[in-house]
Amino acid sequence: MNKFTKTELAAATGIYLLIIFTLLSQSVTSNVFDLQHQYGYKFEHYHQVFDYYKHYLLPLLAYITVVYAAFIFIHGYIVPVYLEQQRFFLGILFSVITCGVVFLTIMISDTWYYGYLFGVYKTVKGVYTHCVKQAFIITIFYATIYILYYAARYLFFDQLYRKVISKPWFKEIKVEVIIMLAILVALPVFGGARGEIRGTIILFFTSLYYFFIYFVCQYRIFPNFEQHKNKRELIRELATVSLTGFILGAFILITIPEIKAGIFAIVPAVYAFEAAIVIPVSWWIYQARHNRKVEVRGLKTALDHSEAGLDFLRWQINPHFLFNALNTLYGTALQEKASATGEGIQKLGDMMRFMLHDNVMEHIPLDKEIAYLQNYIALQRLRTQGSPDILIDVTINETLCEHEIAPMLLIPFVENAFKYGISQRNKSRISVSLSCTADKIYFDVFNTVHAIRSSDVEYDSMGIGLNNVKQRLALLYPGKHDLSIRETGTEFFVHLTIQIG
């Protein structure tokens, strides 16, 4: 909560500086005679002398500064140091003193700001009485607003914060809500300081209505429209929420005597601004946010694919396999010095070419994946051809296998079978089969399991290779593949079906 308090104080400071900058920039950029006429017409009407600086700028600066300083002092010091620590006597005492300072400052500034009242009331006492009443009402108003705000803030952190902070939508609306609150707080401070109470009330509730429309459009109407794409339904929902929001706002405003008489006069302007600005801007923000989400989702998927591919390559180019293959070729060369050596080298070259070129593509023809499998199995046959107890059975039916597939999806299962299914001391069997239909690929791998496998450090979760291919299947073929892995004490089965298209 301390971090949030700092954010609140920073927001209050930003609003204060914005208001001060607006007032001072107006004083610098505008002609003083125009300002005299713009803000001094009431003084002129009641035959009072008007000075822009004494009767407008300085009283407003004092008014705004004391309200800002009181908020900073109470919210940043009195509440956390005294009231939240249950030191109520000093906390309440300092709060009352602060409110008294606010009251006196507003009262004194009002005697200048409403200086034209000296031409309205018959006595000076009447003017001072009016300023005292107004300053008292404004001070009570700000104190009430702060108490309500703090109560809502306390209830939020005590009851809801931990529940909603983990929700994805909370992060999305957090900035928007802070901006909305800042604007709503700034309106009564700035407008009330200028004495435009009626206009400020209308502006406050109108802004509240527009924020209501914005949030409903952002998080309800526009997402629904993305699903049904029905423009009539969109218009009907917009009309319904606009009418509902206006009825609620009007019900509140007609309870205020100063607003009741002219409530329906502002209806056309409210709806015109909503149709021309609020809804189009809300749609633009929604589209920008939606496109950004799609882009981020695409980048994340691409990153997942890249990371999976890199991890797979790190695992796939296994130096032990290359070392064994080279040793096999070397031993064969010593024995035959001819065709087997050349054949082995050619197959190894084809495999390396596949890994360097085809493996980086998004999809490849299935026959290239099959060729890689066959080259790999052929090299493994060379390594095991002197062992009569090792049986390698391969059945590949390439009929109807004209599909495209993500590279390196099938080989991990075969490598896993040779890695853990071959024993030089026990009978071993590996069976690989592949077939296709018009829209599916069927792939099965079977191998014997030997006791040494269970003690291998790479045994956990069937090794990084199988975990990686599971991840890639989930990313590349979501809902379009079926992977079944079953293991007994002596056998290991893999069945994979991939739906193409």
C-alpha positions as CSV (number, residue, x, y, z in Angstrom):
1,M,0.0,0.0,0.0
2,N,2.9,2.3,0.6
3,K,3.7,2.1,-3.1
4,F,0.1,2.9,-4.0
5,T,0.2,5.9,-1.6
6,K,3.3,7.3,-3.4
7,T,1.4,6.9,-6.6
8,E,-1.6,8.8,-5.2
9,L,0.7,11.6,-4.0
10,A,2.4,11.8,-7.3
11,A,-0.9,11.9,-9.1
12,A,-2.1,14.7,-6.8
13,T,1.1,16.6,-7.5
14,G,0.7,16.2,-11.2
15,I,-2.9,17.5,-11.1
16,Y,-1.8,20.5,-8.9
17,L,1.1,21.4,-11.3
18,L,-1.2,21.0,-14.3
19,I,-3.8,23.4,-12.8
20,I,-1.1,25.9,-11.8
21,F,0.5,25.7,-15.2
22,T,-2.9,26.3,-16.9
23,L,-3.5,29.4,-14.7
24,L,-0.1,30.9,-15.2
25,S,0.1,30.2,-18.9
26,Q,-3.2,31.9,-19.4
27,S,-1.8,34.9,-17.5
28,V,1.3,35.0,-19.7
29,T,-0.2,34.3,-23.1
30,S,-3.4,36.4,-22.9
31,N,-3.8,40.1,-23.0
32,V,-4.4,41.5,-19.5
33,F,-7.2,43.8,-20.8
34,D,-9.0,40.8,-22.2
35,L,-8.6,39.0,-18.9
36,Q,-9.9,42.0,-17.1
37,H,-13.0,42.0,-19.3
38,Q,-13.4,38.2,-19.3
39,Y,-13.3,37.7,-15.5
40,G,-14.3,41.1,-14.2
41,Y,-17.7,41.6,-15.8
42,K,-19.5,40.9,-12.5
43,F,-17.4,43.5,-10.7
44,E,-18.2,46.0,-13.5
45,H,-21.9,45.2,-13.2
46,Y,-21.9,46.0,-9.5
47,H,-19.6,49.0,-9.9
48,Q,-16.6,47.5,-8.2
49,V,-13.0,47.8,-9.2
50,F,-11.5,44.6,-10.6
51,D,-7.9,43.6,-10.7
52,Y,-7.1,40.3,-12.5
53,Y,-4.2,39.4,-10.2
54,K,-5.8,40.4,-6.9
55,H,-9.3,39.2,-7.5
56,Y,-8.7,36.1,-9.7
57,L,-5.2,34.7,-10.1
58,L,-3.8,35.0,-6.5
59,P,-7.0,33.9,-4.8
60,L,-7.2,30.8,-7.0
61,L,-3.5,30.0,-6.5
62,A,-4.0,30.2,-2.7
63,Y,-7.2,28.1,-2.9
64,I,-5.7,25.4,-5.0
65,T,-2.4,25.3,-3.1
66,V,-4.0,25.0,0.3
67,V,-6.3,22.1,-0.9
68,Y,-3.3,20.3,-2.4
69,A,-1.1,20.9,0.6
70,A,-3.9,19.7,2.9
71,F,-4.3,16.5,0.9
72,I,-0.5,15.8,0.9
73,F,-0.2,16.5,4.7
74,I,-3.3,14.4,5.7
75,H,-2.9,11.5,3.3
76,G,0.9,11.4,3.3
77,Y,1.5,12.1,7.0
78,I,-1.4,12.3,9.4
79,V,-3.3,9.2,8.2
80,P,-0.3,6.7,8.0
81,V,1.6,8.1,11.0
82,Y,-1.3,8.7,13.4
83,L,-4.7,7.4,12.4
84,E,-3.6,4.1,10.8
85,Q,-1.4,3.5,13.9
86,Q,-4.4,4.2,16.1
87,R,-3.0,7.4,17.6
88,F,-6.4,8.9,17.2
89,F,-6.1,12.0,19.5
90,L,-3.2,13.5,17.7
91,G,-4.4,12.4,14.3
92,I,-7.9,14.0,14.7
93,L,-6.3,17.1,16.3
94,F,-3.9,17.6,13.3
95,S,-6.7,16.9,10.9
96,V,-9.0,19.5,12.5
97,I,-6.2,22.0,12.5
98,T,-5.5,21.3,8.8
99,C,-9.2,21.7,7.9
100,G,-9.2,25.0,9.8
101,V,-6.3,26.2,7.8
102,V,-8.1,25.2,4.6
103,F,-11.3,27.0,5.8
104,L,-9.5,30.2,6.7
105,T,-7.5,30.3,3.4
106,I,-10.6,29.7,1.3
107,M,-12.6,32.3,3.2
108,I,-9.9,34.9,2.8
109,S,-9.4,34.1,-0.9
110,D,-13.2,34.3,-1.4
111,T,-13.4,37.8,0.0
112,W,-11.2,38.8,-2.9
113,Y,-12.5,36.4,-5.5
114,Y,-16.1,37.4,-4.8
115,G,-15.2,41.0,-4.2
116,Y,-18.1,42.1,-6.4
117,L,-20.4,41.1,-3.5
118,F,-19.4,44.3,-1.8
119,G,-21.7,45.9,-4.3
120,V,-24.5,43.4,-3.7
121,Y,-24.7,43.3,0.1
122,K,-25.5,46.5,2.0
123,T,-22.9,45.8,4.7
124,V,-19.4,44.4,4.8
125,K,-20.6,41.9,7.4
126,G,-23.0,40.4,4.8
127,V,-20.1,39.8,2.4
128,Y,-18.0,38.1,5.1
129,T,-20.9,36.0,6.3
130,H,-21.4,34.8,2.7
131,C,-17.7,33.9,2.3
132,V,-17.6,32.1,5.7
133,K,-20.6,30.0,4.8
134,Q,-19.2,29.1,1.4
135,A,-15.8,28.3,2.8
136,F,-17.3,26.2,5.4
137,I,-19.5,24.2,2.9
138,I,-16.5,23.7,0.6
139,T,-14.3,22.6,3.4
140,I,-16.9,20.1,4.6
141,F,-17.4,19.0,1.0
142,Y,-13.6,18.2,0.5
143,A,-13.4,16.5,3.9
144,T,-16.4,14.3,3.0
145,I,-15.0,13.5,-0.4
146,Y,-11.7,12.5,1.2
147,I,-13.4,10.3,3.8
148,L,-15.4,8.5,1.1
149,Y,-12.3,8.1,-1.0
150,Y,-10.3,6.7,1.9
151,A,-13.2,4.3,2.9
152,A,-13.4,3.0,-0.7
153,R,-9.6,2.7,-0.8
154,Y,-9.5,0.8,2.5
155,L,-12.3,-1.6,1.5
156,F,-10.6,-2.2,-1.8
157,F,-7.2,-3.1,-0.3
158,D,-8.8,-5.0,2.6
159,Q,-11.4,-7.0,0.6
160,L,-10.6,-7.0,-3.1
161,Y,-7.0,-6.2,-3.9
162,R,-5.5,-9.6,-3.3
163,K,-8.3,-11.2,-5.3
164,V,-8.2,-9.0,-8.3
165,I,-4.4,-8.2,-8.5
166,S,-3.8,-11.6,-10.1
167,K,-6.5,-11.1,-12.7
168,P,-5.3,-10.2,-16.2
169,W,-7.9,-7.6,-16.7
170,F,-6.8,-5.7,-13.5
171,K,-3.5,-4.8,-15.2
172,E,-5.3,-3.6,-18.3
173,I,-7.8,-1.3,-16.5
174,K,-5.4,-0.1,-13.7
175,V,-4.0,2.8,-15.7
176,E,-7.3,3.8,-17.2
177,V,-9.0,3.9,-13.7
178,I,-6.1,6.0,-12.3
179,I,-6.5,8.5,-15.2
180,M,-10.3,8.5,-14.8
181,L,-10.0,9.2,-11.0
182,A,-7.4,11.9,-11.6
183,I,-9.7,13.7,-14.1
184,L,-12.8,13.4,-11.8
185,V,-10.9,14.7,-8.8
186,A,-9.4,17.6,-10.9
187,L,-12.8,18.8,-12.1
188,P,-14.3,19.9,-8.8
189,V,-11.0,21.3,-7.6
190,F,-10.4,23.4,-10.7
191,G,-14.0,24.2,-11.6
192,G,-15.1,24.8,-8.0
193,A,-12.1,27.1,-7.5
194,R,-13.4,29.3,-10.3
195,G,-16.9,29.4,-8.8
196,E,-18.5,27.5,-11.7
197,I,-20.3,25.1,-9.5
198,R,-23.2,24.3,-11.9
199,G,-20.9,23.8,-14.8
200,T,-18.6,21.7,-12.7
201,I,-21.4,19.4,-11.6
202,I,-22.6,18.9,-15.1
203,L,-19.0,18.3,-16.3
204,F,-18.3,15.9,-13.5
205,F,-21.4,13.7,-14.1
206,T,-21.0,13.9,-17.9
207,S,-17.4,12.7,-17.6
208,L,-18.5,9.9,-15.3
209,Y,-21.1,9.0,-18.0
210,Y,-18.5,9.0,-20.7
211,F,-16.2,6.8,-18.6
212,F,-19.0,4.4,-18.1
213,I,-19.6,4.2,-21.8
214,Y,-15.9,3.8,-22.5
215,F,-15.4,0.9,-20.0
216,V,-18.6,-1.0,-21.2
217,C,-17.5,-0.6,-24.8
218,Q,-13.9,-1.7,-24.1
219,Y,-14.7,-4.8,-22.0
220,R,-18.1,-5.8,-23.1
221,I,-19.6,-4.5,-26.3
222,F,-16.5,-4.5,-28.6
223,P,-15.3,-7.9,-27.5
224,N,-18.8,-9.3,-28.2
225,F,-18.8,-7.6,-31.6
226,E,-15.5,-9.4,-32.5
227,Q,-17.3,-12.6,-31.9
228,H,-20.6,-12.1,-33.7
229,K,-19.7,-9.4,-36.3
230,N,-23.3,-8.2,-36.3
231,K,-23.5,-4.4,-36.8
232,R,-27.2,-4.3,-35.9
233,E,-26.4,-6.1,-32.6
234,L,-23.6,-3.6,-32.0
235,I,-25.8,-0.6,-32.6
236,R,-28.5,-2.1,-30.4
237,E,-26.0,-2.7,-27.5
238,L,-24.6,0.8,-27.8
239,A,-28.0,2.4,-27.8
240,T,-29.1,0.3,-24.8
241,V,-26.0,1.1,-22.7
242,S,-26.2,4.8,-23.7
243,L,-29.8,5.1,-22.6
244,T,-29.2,3.2,-19.4
245,G,-26.2,5.4,-18.5
246,F,-28.1,8.6,-19.3
247,I,-31.2,7.6,-17.3
248,L,-29.0,6.9,-14.2
249,G,-27.1,10.2,-14.6
250,A,-30.3,12.2,-15.2
251,F,-31.9,10.6,-12.1
252,I,-28.9,11.9,-10.0
253,L,-28.8,15.3,-11.7
254,I,-32.5,16.1,-11.3
255,T,-32.1,15.9,-7.5
256,I,-29.8,19.0,-7.7
257,P,-32.0,22.2,-8.0
258,E,-29.5,24.1,-10.1
259,I,-29.3,21.3,-12.7
260,K,-32.9,20.1,-12.8
261,A,-34.2,22.9,-15.0
262,G,-31.7,22.5,-17.8
263,I,-31.0,18.7,-17.7
264,F,-32.7,17.9,-21.0
265,A,-31.2,20.9,-22.8
266,I,-27.7,19.3,-22.7
267,V,-28.9,15.9,-24.0
268,P,-28.2,16.5,-27.7
269,A,-24.7,17.8,-26.9
270,V,-23.9,14.9,-24.6
271,Y,-25.0,12.3,-27.2
272,A,-23.3,14.2,-30.1
273,F,-20.0,14.2,-28.2
274,E,-20.4,10.5,-27.4
275,A,-21.1,9.5,-31.0
276,A,-18.4,11.8,-32.5
277,I,-15.6,11.3,-29.9
278,V,-16.1,8.9,-27.1
279,I,-17.2,5.8,-29.1
280,P,-14.8,6.2,-32.0
281,V,-11.9,6.9,-29.6
282,S,-12.9,3.9,-27.6
283,W,-13.0,1.7,-30.7
284,W,-9.6,3.0,-31.8
285,I,-8.1,2.2,-28.4
286,Y,-9.8,-1.3,-28.4
287,Q,-8.4,-2.1,-31.9
288,A,-4.9,-0.9,-31.0
289,R,-5.0,-3.0,-27.9
290,H,-6.4,-6.0,-29.6
291,N,-3.8,-5.8,-32.4
292,R,-1.1,-5.4,-29.9
293,K,-2.3,-8.5,-28.1
294,V,-2.4,-10.5,-31.3
295,E,1.1,-9.3,-32.2
296,V,2.4,-10.2,-28.7
297,R,0.7,-13.6,-28.9
298,G,2.3,-14.2,-32.3
299,L,5.7,-13.1,-31.0
300,K,5.3,-15.3,-28.0
301,T,4.4,-18.3,-30.2
302,A,7.3,-17.5,-32.5
303,L,9.6,-17.2,-29.5
304,D,8.3,-20.5,-28.0
305,H,8.9,-22.1,-31.4
306,S,12.4,-20.7,-31.6
307,E,13.3,-21.7,-28.1
308,A,11.9,-25.2,-28.6
309,G,13.8,-25.4,-31.9
310,L,17.1,-24.2,-30.3
311,D,16.7,-26.6,-27.4
312,F,15.9,-29.4,-29.8
313,L,18.9,-28.6,-31.9
314,R,21.2,-28.5,-28.9
315,W,19.8,-31.9,-27.9
316,Q,19.6,-33.3,-31.4
317,I,23.2,-32.6,-32.5
318,N,24.4,-35.0,-29.9
319,P,28.2,-35.3,-29.9
320,H,27.9,-38.9,-28.6
321,F,25.8,-39.9,-31.5
322,L,28.2,-38.2,-34.0
323,F,31.2,-39.8,-32.2
324,N,29.6,-43.3,-32.4
325,A,28.7,-42.8,-36.0
326,L,32.2,-41.8,-36.9
327,N,33.7,-44.7,-34.9
328,T,31.3,-47.0,-36.8
329,L,32.4,-45.6,-40.1
330,Y,36.1,-45.9,-39.1
331,G,35.6,-49.5,-38.0
332,T,33.8,-50.3,-41.3
333,A,36.5,-48.6,-43.3
334,L,39.2,-50.8,-41.6
335,Q,37.2,-53.9,-42.5
336,E,35.9,-53.2,-46.0
337,K,37.6,-50.1,-47.2
338,A,34.9,-49.7,-49.8
339,S,31.1,-49.4,-50.3
340,A,29.9,-49.6,-46.8
341,T,32.2,-46.7,-45.8
342,G,31.0,-44.6,-48.7
343,E,27.4,-45.4,-48.0
344,G,27.7,-44.5,-44.4
345,I,29.5,-41.2,-45.1
346,Q,26.8,-40.4,-47.7
347,K,24.0,-41.0,-45.2
348,L,25.7,-39.0,-42.5
349,G,26.2,-36.1,-45.0
350,D,22.5,-36.3,-46.0
351,M,21.5,-36.1,-42.3
352,M,23.8,-33.2,-41.6
353,R,22.4,-31.4,-44.7
354,F,18.9,-31.9,-43.5
355,M,19.7,-30.6,-40.0
356,L,21.4,-27.5,-41.4
357,H,18.9,-26.6,-44.1
358,D,15.5,-28.3,-43.9
359,N,15.4,-28.3,-40.1
360,V,15.1,-24.4,-40.0
361,M,12.0,-24.4,-42.2
362,E,8.5,-24.1,-40.8
363,H,7.2,-27.1,-42.8
364,I,8.9,-29.7,-45.0
365,P,7.5,-32.5,-47.3
366,L,7.0,-35.6,-45.2
367,D,9.2,-37.6,-47.6
368,K,12.2,-35.6,-46.4
369,E,11.4,-36.4,-42.8
370,I,11.1,-40.1,-43.8
371,A,14.5,-39.9,-45.6
372,Y,16.1,-38.6,-42.5
373,L,14.6,-41.4,-40.5
374,Q,15.8,-44.0,-42.9
375,N,19.3,-42.6,-43.0
376,Y,19.4,-42.5,-39.2
377,I,18.2,-46.1,-38.9
378,A,20.6,-47.2,-41.6
379,L,23.5,-45.8,-39.7
380,Q,22.3,-47.5,-36.5
381,R,22.1,-50.8,-38.5
382,L,25.8,-50.4,-39.4
383,R,26.6,-50.0,-35.7
384,T,24.6,-53.1,-34.6
385,Q,25.0,-55.4,-37.7
386,G,27.5,-57.6,-35.8
387,S,25.0,-58.4,-33.0
388,P,22.5,-61.2,-34.0
389,D,20.4,-60.5,-30.8
390,I,19.4,-57.0,-32.0
391,L,16.4,-57.0,-34.3
392,I,15.5,-53.8,-36.1
393,D,12.1,-53.9,-38.0
394,V,11.1,-50.9,-40.1
395,T,7.8,-50.7,-42.0
396,I,7.2,-47.4,-43.9
397,N,4.4,-47.2,-46.3
398,E,4.7,-43.9,-48.2
399,T,1.4,-44.3,-50.1
400,L,-0.7,-41.1,-49.6
401,C,2.2,-39.6,-47.6
402,E,2.2,-36.4,-49.7
403,H,1.7,-34.2,-46.7
404,E,3.9,-31.5,-45.2
405,I,5.0,-31.7,-41.6
406,A,7.1,-29.6,-39.1
407,P,10.7,-30.9,-39.2
408,M,12.2,-33.2,-36.6
409,L,8.9,-34.3,-35.0
410,L,9.3,-38.0,-35.6
411,I,13.1,-38.6,-35.1
412,P,13.1,-38.1,-31.3
413,F,11.0,-41.2,-30.7
414,V,13.3,-43.3,-32.9
415,E,16.4,-41.9,-31.2
416,N,14.9,-42.6,-27.9
417,A,14.2,-46.2,-28.9
418,F,17.8,-46.8,-30.1
419,K,19.3,-45.0,-27.0
420,Y,17.4,-47.0,-24.5
421,G,16.3,-50.1,-26.4
422,I,19.7,-51.5,-27.5
423,S,21.7,-53.8,-25.3
424,Q,24.9,-55.7,-26.4
425,R,24.2,-58.3,-23.7
426,N,20.5,-58.9,-24.0
427,K,18.1,-59.5,-26.8
428,S,16.8,-56.2,-28.1
429,R,14.1,-55.3,-30.6
430,I,13.1,-52.0,-32.2
431,S,10.1,-51.7,-34.4
432,V,9.2,-48.5,-36.4
433,S,6.1,-48.1,-38.6
434,L,4.7,-45.2,-40.5
435,S,1.6,-44.9,-42.8
436,C,-0.7,-42.2,-44.0
437,T,-4.3,-41.5,-45.1
438,A,-5.6,-38.5,-47.0
439,D,-5.6,-36.3,-43.9
440,K,-3.6,-38.2,-41.2
441,I,-0.2,-39.5,-40.4
442,Y,0.2,-42.6,-38.2
443,F,3.5,-43.3,-36.5
444,D,4.4,-46.1,-34.1
445,V,7.6,-47.0,-32.3
446,F,8.3,-50.0,-30.1
447,N,11.4,-50.9,-28.3
448,T,12.6,-53.2,-25.5
449,V,13.6,-51.7,-22.2
450,H,16.7,-52.7,-20.3
451,A,17.5,-52.2,-16.6
452,I,20.3,-49.8,-17.4
453,R,17.7,-47.3,-18.7
454,S,16.2,-46.8,-15.3
455,S,19.5,-45.6,-13.9
456,D,20.3,-43.2,-16.7
457,V,20.5,-39.6,-15.6
458,E,18.4,-38.6,-18.7
459,Y,15.6,-41.0,-17.8
460,D,13.5,-38.4,-16.0
461,S,10.4,-37.6,-18.0
462,M,11.7,-39.6,-20.9
463,G,14.6,-37.2,-21.5
464,I,14.6,-33.7,-22.9
465,G,14.1,-34.9,-26.4
466,L,10.6,-36.4,-25.8
467,N,9.6,-33.4,-23.6
468,N,10.7,-31.1,-26.4
469,V,8.7,-32.9,-29.0
470,K,5.6,-32.9,-26.8
471,Q,5.9,-29.1,-26.4
472,R,6.3,-28.6,-30.2
473,L,3.3,-30.8,-30.9
474,A,1.2,-28.8,-28.5
475,L,2.3,-25.5,-30.2
476,L,2.2,-26.7,-33.8
477,Y,-0.8,-29.0,-33.8
478,P,-3.1,-28.0,-31.0
479,G,-6.1,-30.2,-30.9
480,K,-4.9,-32.0,-34.1
481,H,-2.6,-34.7,-32.7
482,D,-2.9,-37.7,-30.4
483,L,0.3,-38.8,-28.6
484,S,0.1,-42.0,-26.6
485,I,3.1,-43.2,-24.6
486,R,3.0,-46.5,-22.6
487,E,5.8,-48.2,-20.7
488,T,6.0,-51.6,-19.0
489,G,8.9,-53.0,-17.2
490,T,10.4,-54.5,-20.4
491,E,8.7,-52.6,-23.3
492,F,8.1,-49.0,-24.4
493,F,5.4,-48.0,-26.9
494,V,4.7,-44.8,-28.7
495,H,1.7,-44.1,-30.9
496,L,1.4,-40.7,-32.7
497,T,-1.4,-39.5,-34.9
498,I,-1.2,-36.1,-36.6
499,Q,-4.1,-34.6,-38.4
500,I,-3.1,-32.6,-41.4
501,G,-5.1,-29.6,-42.5
